[in-house]
């Protein structure tokens, strides 16, 4: 399987609804590494690495988010795998 890196920006009602912790749980379940963080503009940013198929599953999940979230817009870009993360963490 090919490895890749995925950068995601999630807009809508995505802060204060446990988006980061649920993203972390989803990433763990998919065997991904990287991070998730809230941004000052109210969006959530995700940078993840791993198998491309697992990243595609994470992207689909981010398009819906956890209960209570409302995703209005999703931006993403594929990047070259760097292997720089050892786990998936929440950045503050």
Phi and psi restraints in degrees (range 20) as a CNS / XPLOR table:
assign (resid 1 and name C) (resid 2 and name N)
       (resid 2 and name CA) (resid 2 and name C) 1.0 -81.3 20.0 2
assign (resid 2 and name N) (resid 2 and name CA)
       (resid 2 and name C) (resid 3 and name N) 1.0 140.0 20.0 2
assign (resid 2 and name C) (resid 3 and name N)
       (resid 3 and name CA) (resid 3 and name C) 1.0 -98.9 20.0 2
assign (resid 3 and name N) (resid 3 and name CA)
       (resid 3 and name C) (resid 4 and name N) 1.0 150.8 20.0 2
assign (resid 3 and name C) (resid 4 and name N)
       (resid 4 and name CA) (resid 4 and name C) 1.0 -151.6 20.0 2
assign (resid 4 and name N) (resid 4 and name CA)
       (resid 4 and name C) (resid 5 and name N) 1.0 177.7 20.0 2
assign (resid 4 and name C) (resid 5 and name N)
       (resid 5 and name CA) (resid 5 and name C) 1.0 -129.1 20.0 2
assign (resid 5 and name N) (resid 5 and name CA)
       (resid 5 and name C) (resid 6 and name N) 1.0 136.8 20.0 2
assign (resid 5 and name C) (resid 6 and name N)
       (resid 6 and name CA) (resid 6 and name C) 1.0 -129.3 20.0 2
assign (resid 6 and name N) (resid 6 and name CA)
       (resid 6 and name C) (resid 7 and name N) 1.0 128.8 20.0 2
assign (resid 6 and name C) (resid 7 and name N)
       (resid 7 and name CA) (resid 7 and name C) 1.0 -109.4 20.0 2
assign (resid 7 and name N) (resid 7 and name CA)
       (resid 7 and name C) (resid 8 and name N) 1.0 125.6 20.0 2
assign (resid 7 and name C) (resid 8 and name N)
       (resid 8 and name CA) (resid 8 and name C) 1.0 -126.1 20.0 2
assign (resid 8 and name N) (resid 8 and name CA)
       (resid 8 and name C) (resid 9 and name N) 1.0 138.6 20.0 2
assign (resid 8 and name C) (resid 9 and name N)
       (resid 9 and name CA) (resid 9 and name C) 1.0 -121.3 20.0 2
assign (resid 9 and name N) (resid 9 and name CA)
       (resid 9 and name C) (resid 10 and name N) 1.0 126.6 20.0 2
assign (resid 9 and name C) (resid 10 and name N)
       (resid 10 and name CA) (resid 10 and name C) 1.0 -117.1 20.0 2
assign (resid 10 and name N) (resid 10 and name CA)
       (resid 10 and name C) (resid 11 and name N) 1.0 125.9 20.0 2
assign (resid 10 and name C) (resid 11 and name N)
       (resid 11 and name CA) (resid 11 and name C) 1.0 -118.9 20.0 2
assign (resid 11 and name N) (resid 11 and name CA)
       (resid 11 and name C) (resid 12 and name N) 1.0 148.5 20.0 2
assign (resid 11 and name C) (resid 12 and name N)
       (resid 12 and name CA) (resid 12 and name C) 1.0 134.0 20.0 2
assign (resid 12 and name N) (resid 12 and name CA)
       (resid 12 and name C) (resid 13 and name N) 1.0 -145.8 20.0 2
assign (resid 12 and name C) (resid 13 and name N)
       (resid 13 and name CA) (resid 13 and name C) 1.0 -92.4 20.0 2
assign (resid 13 and name N) (resid 13 and name CA)
       (resid 13 and name C) (resid 14 and name N) 1.0 88.5 20.0 2
assign (resid 13 and name C) (resid 14 and name N)
       (resid 14 and name CA) (resid 14 and name C) 1.0 -128.1 20.0 2
assign (resid 14 and name N) (resid 14 and name CA)
       (resid 14 and name C) (resid 15 and name N) 1.0 1.1 20.0 2
assign (resid 14 and name C) (resid 15 and name N)
       (resid 15 and name CA) (resid 15 and name C) 1.0 -113.8 20.0 2
assign (resid 15 and name N) (resid 15 and name CA)
       (resid 15 and name C) (resid 16 and name N) 1.0 143.7 20.0 2
assign (resid 15 and name C) (resid 16 and name N)
       (resid 16 and name CA) (resid 16 and name C) 1.0 80.1 20.0 2
assign (resid 16 and name N) (resid 16 and name CA)
       (resid 16 and name C) (resid 17 and name N) 1.0 13.9 20.0 2
assign (resid 16 and name C) (resid 17 and name N)
       (resid 17 and name CA) (resid 17 and name C) 1.0 -127.8 20.0 2
assign (resid 17 and name N) (resid 17 and name CA)
       (resid 17 and name C) (resid 18 and name N) 1.0 21.0 20.0 2
assign (resid 17 and name C) (resid 18 and name N)
       (resid 18 and name CA) (resid 18 and name C) 1.0 64.3 20.0 2
assign (resid 18 and name N) (resid 18 and name CA)
       (resid 18 and name C) (resid 19 and name N) 1.0 30.6 20.0 2
assign (resid 18 and name C) (resid 19 and name N)
       (resid 19 and name CA) (resid 19 and name C) 1.0 -64.0 20.0 2
assign (resid 19 and name N) (resid 19 and name CA)
       (resid 19 and name C) (resid 20 and name N) 1.0 -45.4 20.0 2
assign (resid 19 and name C) (resid 20 and name N)
       (resid 20 and name CA) (resid 20 and name C) 1.0 -63.3 20.0 2
assign (resid 20 and name N) (resid 20 and name CA)
       (resid 20 and name C) (resid 21 and name N) 1.0 -48.3 20.0 2
assign (resid 20 and name C) (resid 21 and name N)
       (resid 21 and name CA) (resid 21 and name C) 1.0 -65.9 20.0 2
assign (resid 21 and name N) (resid 21 and name CA)
       (resid 21 and name C) (resid 22 and name N) 1.0 -37.6 20.0 2
assign (resid 21 and name C) (resid 22 and name N)
       (resid 22 and name CA) (resid 22 and name C) 1.0 -71.1 20.0 2
assign (resid 22 and name N) (resid 22 and name CA)
       (resid 22 and name C) (resid 23 and name N) 1.0 -33.2 20.0 2
assign (resid 22 and name C) (resid 23 and name N)
       (resid 23 and name CA) (resid 23 and name C) 1.0 -64.9 20.0 2
assign (resid 23 and name N) (resid 23 and name CA)
       (resid 23 and name C) (resid 24 and name N) 1.0 -42.4 20.0 2
assign (resid 23 and name C) (resid 24 and name N)
       (resid 24 and name CA) (resid 24 and name C) 1.0 -60.8 20.0 2
assign (resid 24 and name N) (resid 24 and name CA)
       (resid 24 and name C) (resid 25 and name N) 1.0 -45.3 20.0 2
assign (resid 24 and name C) (resid 25 and name N)
       (resid 25 and name CA) (resid 25 and name C) 1.0 -61.0 20.0 2
assign (resid 25 and name N) (resid 25 and name CA)
       (resid 25 and name C) (resid 26 and name N) 1.0 -43.0 20.0 2
assign (resid 25 and name C) (resid 26 and name N)
       (resid 26 and name CA) (resid 26 and name C) 1.0 -63.9 20.0 2
assign (resid 26 and name N) (resid 26 and name CA)
       (resid 26 and name C) (resid 27 and name N) 1.0 -44.1 20.0 2
assign (resid 26 and name C) (resid 27 and name N)
       (resid 27 and name CA) (resid 27 and name C) 1.0 -61.9 20.0 2
assign (resid 27 and name N) (resid 27 and name CA)
       (resid 27 and name C) (resid 28 and name N) 1.0 -43.6 20.0 2
assign (resid 27 and name C) (resid 28 and name N)
       (resid 28 and name CA) (resid 28 and name C) 1.0 -57.5 20.0 2
assign (resid 28 and name N) (resid 28 and name CA)
       (resid 28 and name C) (resid 29 and name N) 1.0 -46.2 20.0 2
assign (resid 28 and name C) (resid 29 and name N)
       (resid 29 and name CA) (resid 29 and name C) 1.0 -64.8 20.0 2
assign (resid 29 and name N) (resid 29 and name CA)
       (resid 29 and name C) (resid 30 and name N) 1.0 -25.0 20.0 2
assign (resid 29 and name C) (resid 30 and name N)
       (resid 30 and name CA) (resid 30 and name C) 1.0 -95.3 20.0 2
assign (resid 30 and name N) (resid 30 and name CA)
       (resid 30 and name C) (resid 31 and name N) 1.0 -1.3 20.0 2
assign (resid 30 and name C) (resid 31 and name N)
       (resid 31 and name CA) (resid 31 and name C) 1.0 73.3 20.0 2
assign (resid 31 and name N) (resid 31 and name CA)
       (resid 31 and name C) (resid 32 and name N) 1.0 28.8 20.0 2
assign (resid 31 and name C) (resid 32 and name N)
       (resid 32 and name CA) (resid 32 and name C) 1.0 -95.9 20.0 2
assign (resid 32 and name N) (resid 32 and name CA)
       (resid 32 and name C) (resid 33 and name N) 1.0 158.1 20.0 2
assign (resid 32 and name C) (resid 33 and name N)
       (resid 33 and name CA) (resid 33 and name C) 1.0 -121.0 20.0 2
assign (resid 33 and name N) (resid 33 and name CA)
       (resid 33 and name C) (resid 34 and name N) 1.0 162.7 20.0 2
assign (resid 33 and name C) (resid 34 and name N)
       (resid 34 and name CA) (resid 34 and name C) 1.0 137.1 20.0 2
assign (resid 34 and name N) (resid 34 and name CA)
       (resid 34 and name C) (resid 35 and name N) 1.0 -144.3 20.0 2
assign (resid 34 and name C) (resid 35 and name N)
       (resid 35 and name CA) (resid 35 and name C) 1.0 -156.9 20.0 2
assign (resid 35 and name N) (resid 35 and name CA)
       (resid 35 and name C) (resid 36 and name N) 1.0 164.9 20.0 2
assign (resid 35 and name C) (resid 36 and name N)
       (resid 36 and name CA) (resid 36 and name C) 1.0 -137.1 20.0 2
assign (resid 36 and name N) (resid 36 and name CA)
       (resid 36 and name C) (resid 37 and name N) 1.0 143.5 20.0 2
assign (resid 36 and name C) (resid 37 and name N)
       (resid 37 and name CA) (resid 37 and name C) 1.0 -152.6 20.0 2
assign (resid 37 and name N) (resid 37 and name CA)
       (resid 37 and name C) (resid 38 and name N) 1.0 153.3 20.0 2
assign (resid 37 and name C) (resid 38 and name N)
       (resid 38 and name CA) (resid 38 and name C) 1.0 -78.1 20.0 2
assign (resid 38 and name N) (resid 38 and name CA)
       (resid 38 and name C) (resid 39 and name N) 1.0 147.5 20.0 2
assign (resid 38 and name C) (resid 39 and name N)
       (resid 39 and name CA) (resid 39 and name C) 1.0 -114.3 20.0 2
assign (resid 39 and name N) (resid 39 and name CA)
       (resid 39 and name C) (resid 40 and name N) 1.0 159.1 20.0 2
assign (resid 39 and name C) (resid 40 and name N)
       (resid 40 and name CA) (resid 40 and name C) 1.0 -61.4 20.0 2
assign (resid 40 and name N) (resid 40 and name CA)
       (resid 40 and name C) (resid 41 and name N) 1.0 -24.5 20.0 2
assign (resid 40 and name C) (resid 41 and name N)
       (resid 41 and name CA) (resid 41 and name C) 1.0 -84.0 20.0 2
assign (resid 41 and name N) (resid 41 and name CA)
       (resid 41 and name C) (resid 42 and name N) 1.0 5.7 20.0 2
assign (resid 41 and name C) (resid 42 and name N)
       (resid 42 and name CA) (resid 42 and name C) 1.0 93.2 20.0 2
assign (resid 42 and name N) (resid 42 and name CA)
       (resid 42 and name C) (resid 43 and name N) 1.0 -2.9 20.0 2
assign (resid 42 and name C) (resid 43 and name N)
       (resid 43 and name CA) (resid 43 and name C) 1.0 -90.6 20.0 2
assign (resid 43 and name N) (resid 43 and name CA)
       (resid 43 and name C) (resid 44 and name N) 1.0 173.6 20.0 2
assign (resid 43 and name C) (resid 44 and name N)
       (resid 44 and name CA) (resid 44 and name C) 1.0 -121.0 20.0 2
assign (resid 44 and name N) (resid 44 and name CA)
       (resid 44 and name C) (resid 45 and name N) 1.0 139.0 20.0 2
assign (resid 44 and name C) (resid 45 and name N)
       (resid 45 and name CA) (resid 45 and name C) 1.0 -116.9 20.0 2
assign (resid 45 and name N) (resid 45 and name CA)
       (resid 45 and name C) (resid 46 and name N) 1.0 138.1 20.0 2
assign (resid 45 and name C) (resid 46 and name N)
       (resid 46 and name CA) (resid 46 and name C) 1.0 -129.3 20.0 2
assign (resid 46 and name N) (resid 46 and name CA)
       (resid 46 and name C) (resid 47 and name N) 1.0 135.4 20.0 2
assign (resid 46 and name C) (resid 47 and name N)
       (resid 47 and name CA) (resid 47 and name C) 1.0 -128.5 20.0 2
assign (resid 47 and name N) (resid 47 and name CA)
       (resid 47 and name C) (resid 48 and name N) 1.0 117.6 20.0 2
assign (resid 47 and name C) (resid 48 and name N)
       (resid 48 and name CA) (resid 48 and name C) 1.0 -134.3 20.0 2
assign (resid 48 and name N) (resid 48 and name CA)
       (resid 48 and name C) (resid 49 and name N) 1.0 149.3 20.0 2
assign (resid 48 and name C) (resid 49 and name N)
       (resid 49 and name CA) (resid 49 and name C) 1.0 -130.6 20.0 2
assign (resid 49 and name N) (resid 49 and name CA)
       (resid 49 and name C) (resid 50 and name N) 1.0 150.8 20.0 2
assign (resid 49 and name C) (resid 50 and name N)
       (resid 50 and name CA) (resid 50 and name C) 1.0 153.7 20.0 2
assign (resid 50 and name N) (resid 50 and name CA)
       (resid 50 and name C) (resid 51 and name N) 1.0 -159.1 20.0 2
assign (resid 50 and name C) (resid 51 and name N)
       (resid 51 and name CA) (resid 51 and name C) 1.0 -64.4 20.0 2
assign (resid 51 and name N) (resid 51 and name CA)
       (resid 51 and name C) (resid 52 and name N) 1.0 136.9 20.0 2
assign (resid 51 and name C) (resid 52 and name N)
       (resid 52 and name CA) (resid 52 and name C) 1.0 -57.6 20.0 2
assign (resid 52 and name N) (resid 52 and name CA)
       (resid 52 and name C) (resid 53 and name N) 1.0 -40.7 20.0 2
assign (resid 52 and name C) (resid 53 and name N)
       (resid 53 and name CA) (resid 53 and name C) 1.0 -62.4 20.0 2
assign (resid 53 and name N) (resid 53 and name CA)
       (resid 53 and name C) (resid 54 and name N) 1.0 -40.3 20.0 2
assign (resid 53 and name C) (resid 54 and name N)
       (resid 54 and name CA) (resid 54 and name C) 1.0 -67.2 20.0 2
assign (resid 54 and name N) (resid 54 and name CA)
       (resid 54 and name C) (resid 55 and name N) 1.0 -38.0 20.0 2
assign (resid 54 and name C) (resid 55 and name N)
       (resid 55 and name CA) (resid 55 and name C) 1.0 -64.5 20.0 2
assign (resid 55 and name N) (resid 55 and name CA)
       (resid 55 and name C) (resid 56 and name N) 1.0 -38.1 20.0 2
assign (resid 55 and name C) (resid 56 and name N)
       (resid 56 and name CA) (resid 56 and name C) 1.0 -64.0 20.0 2
assign (resid 56 and name N) (resid 56 and name CA)
       (resid 56 and name C) (resid 57 and name N) 1.0 -36.1 20.0 2
assign (resid 56 and name C) (resid 57 and name N)
       (resid 57 and name CA) (resid 57 and name C) 1.0 -66.6 20.0 2
assign (resid 57 and name N) (resid 57 and name CA)
       (resid 57 and name C) (resid 58 and name N) 1.0 -40.7 20.0 2
assign (resid 57 and name C) (resid 58 and name N)
       (resid 58 and name CA) (resid 58 and name C) 1.0 -63.6 20.0 2
assign (resid 58 and name N) (resid 58 and name CA)
       (resid 58 and name C) (resid 59 and name N) 1.0 -42.3 20.0 2
assign (resid 58 and name C) (resid 59 and name N)
       (resid 59 and name CA) (resid 59 and name C) 1.0 -60.0 20.0 2
assign (resid 59 and name N) (resid 59 and name CA)
       (resid 59 and name C) (resid 60 and name N) 1.0 -44.6 20.0 2
assign (resid 59 and name C) (resid 60 and name N)
       (resid 60 and name CA) (resid 60 and name C) 1.0 -62.8 20.0 2
assign (resid 60 and name N) (resid 60 and name CA)
       (resid 60 and name C) (resid 61 and name N) 1.0 -41.1 20.0 2
assign (resid 60 and name C) (resid 61 and name N)
       (resid 61 and name CA) (resid 61 and name C) 1.0 -63.7 20.0 2
assign (resid 61 and name N) (resid 61 and name CA)
       (resid 61 and name C) (resid 62 and name N) 1.0 -42.9 20.0 2
assign (resid 61 and name C) (resid 62 and name N)
       (resid 62 and name CA) (resid 62 and name C) 1.0 -62.9 20.0 2
assign (resid 62 and name N) (resid 62 and name CA)
       (resid 62 and name C) (resid 63 and name N) 1.0 -25.2 20.0 2
assign (resid 62 and name C) (resid 63 and name N)
       (resid 63 and name CA) (resid 63 and name C) 1.0 -69.2 20.0 2
assign (resid 63 and name N) (resid 63 and name CA)
       (resid 63 and name C) (resid 64 and name N) 1.0 -18.2 20.0 2
assign (resid 63 and name C) (resid 64 and name N)
       (resid 64 and name CA) (resid 64 and name C) 1.0 -110.5 20.0 2
assign (resid 64 and name N) (resid 64 and name CA)
       (resid 64 and name C) (resid 65 and name N) 1.0 -46.8 20.0 2
assign (resid 64 and name C) (resid 65 and name N)
       (resid 65 and name CA) (resid 65 and name C) 1.0 76.1 20.0 2
assign (resid 65 and name N) (resid 65 and name CA)
       (resid 65 and name C) (resid 66 and name N) 1.0 -177.1 20.0 2
assign (resid 65 and name C) (resid 66 and name N)
       (resid 66 and name CA) (resid 66 and name C) 1.0 -77.9 20.0 2
assign (resid 66 and name N) (resid 66 and name CA)
       (resid 66 and name C) (resid 67 and name N) 1.0 169.0 20.0 2
assign (resid 66 and name C) (resid 67 and name N)
       (resid 67 and name CA) (resid 67 and name C) 1.0 -56.0 20.0 2
assign (resid 67 and name N) (resid 67 and name CA)
       (resid 67 and name C) (resid 68 and name N) 1.0 138.0 20.0 2
assign (resid 67 and name C) (resid 68 and name N)
       (resid 68 and name CA) (resid 68 and name C) 1.0 97.8 20.0 2
assign (resid 68 and name N) (resid 68 and name CA)
       (resid 68 and name C) (resid 69 and name N) 1.0 -20.1 20.0 2
assign (resid 68 and name C) (resid 69 and name N)
       (resid 69 and name CA) (resid 69 and name C) 1.0 -86.3 20.0 2
assign (resid 69 and name N) (resid 69 and name CA)
       (resid 69 and name C) (resid 70 and name N) 1.0 153.4 20.0 2
assign (resid 69 and name C) (resid 70 and name N)
       (resid 70 and name CA) (resid 70 and name C) 1.0 -133.6 20.0 2
assign (resid 70 and name N) (resid 70 and name CA)
       (resid 70 and name C) (resid 71 and name N) 1.0 108.8 20.0 2
assign (resid 70 and name C) (resid 71 and name N)
       (resid 71 and name CA) (resid 71 and name C) 1.0 -89.7 20.0 2
assign (resid 71 and name N) (resid 71 and name CA)
       (resid 71 and name C) (resid 72 and name N) 1.0 117.3 20.0 2
assign (resid 71 and name C) (resid 72 and name N)
       (resid 72 and name CA) (resid 72 and name C) 1.0 -94.3 20.0 2
assign (resid 72 and name N) (resid 72 and name CA)
       (resid 72 and name C) (resid 73 and name N) 1.0 -32.2 20.0 2
assign (resid 72 and name C) (resid 73 and name N)
       (resid 73 and name CA) (resid 73 and name C) 1.0 -152.4 20.0 2
assign (resid 73 and name N) (resid 73 and name CA)
       (resid 73 and name C) (resid 74 and name N) 1.0 143.3 20.0 2
assign (resid 73 and name C) (resid 74 and name N)
       (resid 74 and name CA) (resid 74 and name C) 1.0 -132.9 20.0 2
assign (resid 74 and name N) (resid 74 and name CA)
       (resid 74 and name C) (resid 75 and name N) 1.0 125.0 20.0 2
assign (resid 74 and name C) (resid 75 and name N)
       (resid 75 and name CA) (resid 75 and name C) 1.0 -114.4 20.0 2
assign (resid 75 and name N) (resid 75 and name CA)
       (resid 75 and name C) (resid 76 and name N) 1.0 142.7 20.0 2
assign (resid 75 and name C) (resid 76 and name N)
       (resid 76 and name CA) (resid 76 and name C) 1.0 -150.1 20.0 2
assign (resid 76 and name N) (resid 76 and name CA)
       (resid 76 and name C) (resid 77 and name N) 1.0 156.1 20.0 2
assign (resid 76 and name C) (resid 77 and name N)
       (resid 77 and name CA) (resid 77 and name C) 1.0 -145.4 20.0 2
assign (resid 77 and name N) (resid 77 and name CA)
       (resid 77 and name C) (resid 78 and name N) 1.0 142.6 20.0 2
assign (resid 77 and name C) (resid 78 and name N)
       (resid 78 and name CA) (resid 78 and name C) 1.0 -92.6 20.0 2
assign (resid 78 and name N) (resid 78 and name CA)
       (resid 78 and name C) (resid 79 and name N) 1.0 139.9 20.0 2
assign (resid 78 and name C) (resid 79 and name N)
       (resid 79 and name CA) (resid 79 and name C) 1.0 -133.0 20.0 2
assign (resid 79 and name N) (resid 79 and name CA)
       (resid 79 and name C) (resid 80 and name N) 1.0 171.6 20.0 2
assign (resid 79 and name C) (resid 80 and name N)
       (resid 80 and name CA) (resid 80 and name C) 1.0 -74.8 20.0 2
assign (resid 80 and name N) (resid 80 and name CA)
       (resid 80 and name C) (resid 81 and name N) 1.0 136.8 20.0 2
assign (resid 80 and name C) (resid 81 and name N)
       (resid 81 and name CA) (resid 81 and name C) 1.0 -61.9 20.0 2
assign (resid 81 and name N) (resid 81 and name CA)
       (resid 81 and name C) (resid 82 and name N) 1.0 132.5 20.0 2
assign (resid 81 and name C) (resid 82 and name N)
       (resid 82 and name CA) (resid 82 and name C) 1.0 -116.2 20.0 2
assign (resid 82 and name N) (resid 82 and name CA)
       (resid 82 and name C) (resid 83 and name N) 1.0 -22.2 20.0 2
assign (resid 82 and name C) (resid 83 and name N)
       (resid 83 and name CA) (resid 83 and name C) 1.0 66.6 20.0 2
assign (resid 83 and name N) (resid 83 and name CA)
       (resid 83 and name C) (resid 84 and name N) 1.0 32.0 20.0 2
assign (resid 83 and name C) (resid 84 and name N)
       (resid 84 and name CA) (resid 84 and name C) 1.0 -91.4 20.0 2
assign (resid 84 and name N) (resid 84 and name CA)
       (resid 84 and name C) (resid 85 and name N) 1.0 -4.6 20.0 2
assign (resid 84 and name C) (resid 85 and name N)
       (resid 85 and name CA) (resid 85 and name C) 1.0 -111.0 20.0 2
assign (resid 85 and name N) (resid 85 and name CA)
       (resid 85 and name C) (resid 86 and name N) 1.0 146.9 20.0 2
assign (resid 85 and name C) (resid 86 and name N)
       (resid 86 and name CA) (resid 86 and name C) 1.0 -104.8 20.0 2
assign (resid 86 and name N) (resid 86 and name CA)
       (resid 86 and name C) (resid 87 and name N) 1.0 -15.5 20.0 2
assign (resid 86 and name C) (resid 87 and name N)
       (resid 87 and name CA) (resid 87 and name C) 1.0 -153.2 20.0 2
assign (resid 87 and name N) (resid 87 and name CA)
       (resid 87 and name C) (resid 88 and name N) 1.0 -173.3 20.0 2
assign (resid 87 and name C) (resid 88 and name N)
       (resid 88 and name CA) (resid 88 and name C) 1.0 -116.4 20.0 2
assign (resid 88 and name N) (resid 88 and name CA)
       (resid 88 and name C) (resid 89 and name N) 1.0 117.7 20.0 2
assign (resid 88 and name C) (resid 89 and name N)
       (resid 89 and name CA) (resid 89 and name C) 1.0 -123.0 20.0 2
assign (resid 89 and name N) (resid 89 and name CA)
       (resid 89 and name C) (resid 90 and name N) 1.0 162.1 20.0 2
assign (resid 89 and name C) (resid 90 and name N)
       (resid 90 and name CA) (resid 90 and name C) 1.0 -93.4 20.0 2
assign (resid 90 and name N) (resid 90 and name CA)
       (resid 90 and name C) (resid 91 and name N) 1.0 123.4 20.0 2
assign (resid 90 and name C) (resid 91 and name N)
       (resid 91 and name CA) (resid 91 and name C) 1.0 -93.1 20.0 2
assign (resid 91 and name N) (resid 91 and name CA)
       (resid 91 and name C) (resid 92 and name N) 1.0 140.4 20.0 2
